[in-house]
């Protein structure tokens, strides 16, 4: 059973035309490999049974189907370098995850940027967030901030403007998207060699 706060997000995510996200701790769920997703789920649900873990991983993989549909949303993600260096699931899982991210950068509707450590502090020091934009101009953007046991949905204009400005600054402060495959390859080969 999914919590109602997350069920709401799934519907909004599926309806979005543009998903912009900043992640500091993990690779975003829409770009996770099954093995990486399993390792992440286990971190938060150590006491859950195997069936529950499988269900949660399956749901994460099912969410990714929206990127393969005929009219997929545009996904623009900024990931902190820390998330790519944190060995979630071990070296092989991370190597495969970074390889999957390299492949994802080839998709015309996925834009991935990395905030390197040497960028110092940055616009989103407060933590991870997602901005959902919908194709219908009458629907306002939604900012989604997930917490351990709940989530916050923001739709007030001043909040939206603040988060949109933070996302814009992140995109400027991050390495350009064209460099992402090179940076991911270097991280993968340096940190998780075969």
Wavefront OBJ file of the C-alpha trace (Angstrom):
o trace
v 0.000 0.000 0.000
v 1.419 3.339 -1.046
v 0.987 6.350 1.189
v -1.570 8.813 -0.190
v 1.032 11.589 -0.394
v 3.091 9.472 -2.800
v 0.089 8.277 -4.822
v -0.650 11.938 -5.530
v 2.893 12.433 -6.771
v 2.683 9.461 -9.131
v -0.372 10.956 -10.827
v 1.257 14.387 -11.122
v 4.506 12.900 -12.436
v 2.634 10.894 -15.085
v 0.785 14.048 -16.221
v 3.836 16.316 -16.349
v 5.257 17.641 -19.613
v 8.501 18.754 -17.931
v 10.108 17.284 -14.818
v 13.006 19.285 -13.377
v 14.756 17.770 -10.413
v 17.737 18.360 -8.156
v 19.178 15.400 -6.247
v 21.904 15.537 -3.642
v 21.966 12.043 -2.174
v 20.720 9.566 -4.789
v 20.412 9.111 -8.527
v 16.845 10.227 -9.353
v 14.293 7.398 -9.303
v 13.384 7.842 -12.977
v 17.001 7.050 -13.923
v 17.800 4.263 -11.450
v 18.764 0.751 -12.477
v 16.832 -2.059 -10.744
v 19.873 -3.022 -8.630
v 20.519 0.565 -7.542
v 16.809 1.056 -6.791
v 16.846 -2.094 -4.646
v 19.835 -0.803 -2.671
v 18.115 2.565 -2.133
v 14.838 0.940 -1.071
v 16.697 -1.301 1.384
v 18.252 1.764 3.024
v 14.848 3.110 3.979
v 13.039 -0.184 4.604
v 15.507 -2.521 6.277
v 12.770 -4.368 8.161
v 10.541 -4.904 5.122
v 10.095 -8.379 3.734
v 11.398 -9.473 0.353
v 7.950 -9.130 -1.257
v 7.624 -5.530 -0.069
v 11.108 -4.668 -1.347
v 10.309 -6.284 -4.707
v 7.035 -4.342 -4.909
v 8.750 -1.019 -4.217
v 11.512 -1.692 -6.757
v 8.894 -2.798 -9.292
v 6.977 0.420 -8.785
v 10.118 2.470 -9.365
v 10.819 0.577 -12.586
v 7.180 0.975 -13.654
v 7.448 4.756 -13.143
v 10.270 4.818 -15.688
v 7.872 3.655 -18.396
v 6.702 7.250 -18.777
v 10.113 8.041 -20.321
v 9.473 5.396 -22.997
v 5.940 6.369 -23.971
v 5.277 8.004 -27.372
v 5.053 11.547 -25.925
v 7.465 11.359 -22.962
v 7.949 14.290 -20.630
v 11.205 16.193 -20.780
v 13.383 15.260 -17.815
v 16.014 17.781 -16.735
v 18.007 16.628 -13.728
v 20.853 18.215 -11.810
v 22.692 15.724 -9.615
v 25.220 16.601 -6.955
v 28.538 14.826 -7.454
v 28.129 13.341 -3.961
v 25.248 11.164 -5.188
v 27.480 9.689 -7.879
v 30.363 9.023 -5.514
v 28.277 7.430 -2.747
v 28.676 3.651 -3.322
v 25.034 2.664 -2.934
v 24.826 -1.109 -3.415
v 28.568 -1.530 -3.936
v 31.020 -1.013 -6.772
v 29.321 -3.152 -9.447
v 25.902 -1.603 -8.816
v 27.414 1.882 -9.040
v 29.386 1.095 -12.176
v 26.239 -0.212 -13.867
v 24.250 2.798 -12.613
v 26.767 5.280 -14.012
v 26.794 3.378 -17.313
v 22.981 3.624 -17.401
v 23.225 7.382 -16.781
v 25.673 7.724 -19.672
v 23.156 5.914 -21.882
v 20.327 8.131 -20.600
v 22.190 11.242 -21.765
v 21.726 10.013 -25.341
v 17.956 10.365 -25.056
v 16.631 13.544 -26.689
v 14.186 14.146 -23.830
v 16.679 13.675 -20.961
v 19.086 16.398 -19.877
v 21.453 15.524 -17.056
v 23.902 17.885 -15.376
v 26.340 17.376 -12.513
v 27.225 19.876 -9.799
v 30.897 19.101 -9.101
v 32.396 19.363 -5.634
v 34.659 22.172 -6.780
v 31.601 24.350 -7.460
v 31.437 24.863 -3.686
v 28.120 25.873 -2.129
v 25.212 26.308 -4.488
v 21.659 27.520 -4.936
v 19.915 24.399 -3.620
v 21.766 23.954 -0.356
v 18.394 23.193 1.286
v 18.064 19.763 -0.334
v 16.459 17.792 -3.134
v 13.309 18.959 -4.907
v 11.338 18.412 -8.098
v 9.393 20.918 -10.179
v 6.581 19.506 -12.297
v 5.242 21.517 -15.249
v 2.130 20.458 -17.124
v 1.152 20.851 -20.769
v -2.041 22.687 -19.845
v -1.203 26.359 -19.284
v -4.070 26.628 -16.784
v -2.381 24.175 -14.419
v 0.241 25.735 -12.158
v 3.648 24.174 -11.683
v 4.061 22.072 -8.550
v 7.177 21.821 -6.387
v 7.516 18.428 -4.713
v 9.772 17.930 -1.698
v 9.889 14.410 -0.311
v 10.639 13.726 3.334
v 11.082 10.480 5.240
v 7.406 9.950 6.052
v 5.592 12.580 3.991
v 5.963 15.130 1.235
v 5.336 18.809 0.706
v 3.569 20.115 -2.396
v 4.050 23.808 -3.126
v 1.964 25.679 -5.686
v 1.978 29.293 -4.449
v 3.491 31.668 -6.971
v 6.192 32.988 -4.616
v 7.308 29.438 -3.734
v 7.309 28.394 -7.389
v 9.347 31.456 -8.348
v 11.870 30.775 -5.589
v 12.389 27.143 -6.583
v 12.424 27.942 -10.300
v 15.143 30.553 -9.680
v 17.126 28.046 -7.607
v 16.833 25.479 -10.416
v 17.987 28.033 -12.977
v 21.023 28.879 -10.835
v 21.794 25.182 -10.390
v 21.728 24.672 -14.150
v 24.173 27.551 -14.591
v 26.449 26.415 -11.741
v 26.487 22.782 -12.903
v 28.730 21.488 -15.628
v 27.082 21.896 -19.054
v 25.039 18.900 -20.254
v 27.483 18.256 -23.104
v 30.176 17.398 -20.537
v 27.995 14.971 -18.583
v 28.913 11.764 -20.484
v 32.624 12.544 -20.095
v 32.271 13.324 -16.374
v 30.210 10.196 -15.740
v 32.707 8.036 -17.639
v 35.606 9.455 -15.639
v 33.794 8.955 -12.314
v 32.795 5.415 -13.272
v 36.255 4.397 -14.422
v 38.095 6.089 -11.534
v 35.812 5.048 -8.684
v 34.361 1.761 -9.891
v 36.877 0.124 -12.265
v 36.127 -3.305 -13.705
l 1 2 3 4 5 6 7 8 9 10 11 12 13 14 15 16 17 18 19 20 21 22 23 24 25 26 27 28 29 30 31 32 33 34 35 36 37 38 39 40 41 42 43 44 45 46 47 48 49 50 51 52 53 54 55 56 57 58 59 60 61 62 63 64 65 66 67 68 69 70 71 72 73 74 75 76 77 78 79 80 81 82 83 84 85 86 87 88 89 90 91 92 93 94 95 96 97 98 99 100 101 102 103 104 105 106 107 108 109 110 111 112 113 114 115 116 117 118 119 120 121 122 123 124 125 126 127 128 129 130 131 132 133 134 135 136 137 138 139 140 141 142 143 144 145 146 147 148 149 150 151 152 153 154 155 156 157 158 159 160 161 162 163 164 165 166 167 168 169 170 171 172 173 174 175 176 177 178 179 180 181 182 183 184 185 186 187 188 189 190 191 192 193 194
